[in-house]
Structure formats: structure tokens, C-alpha cells
């Protein structure tokens, strides 16, 4: 697997490896480190993290973000997802 990842990074340069253990119990640490890396390397208004087992409904998310931008309510930058059946 490491060879595949190394080849991907050599070809496209699109992989960032962070100094965090790869364990489920370290999920919060991994998320925090990813957010820290993004904040130190990019300028953005919003940052979205989703897992591969999540279905992201983009249009409702864009509506929420757009409302926050137009209302200038940028104090609560965390979007709490909702489960829909």
C-alpha cells in the first residue's frame, strides 16, 4: 500500500502525510491535525471534512453556507450535520 501511495504522490503531489498515529481512537487528533495543517497552508472561508461512508448533500450544505455569508453570521463556523431518513 505504501508503494501505491508513494507513486500517487510522486505523480500528482496531492498527498499530505501528517504525524498522527493511524488508529481509530486517534480520530479526533487526526482531524485536529488536518485542520491545523489546512489553516497554516491555505486561506479559506469554510473547511469541510467528510468520511468515505458519508453521503454529502451538497445543495443543502451550500444553502446553509450561503445564508451564513449573507447574514454575516460567521461566528459559528461549525456546521452540525443532520441525519435524514
Order of alpha helices (4+ residues) and beta strands (2+ residues): alpha-alpha-alpha
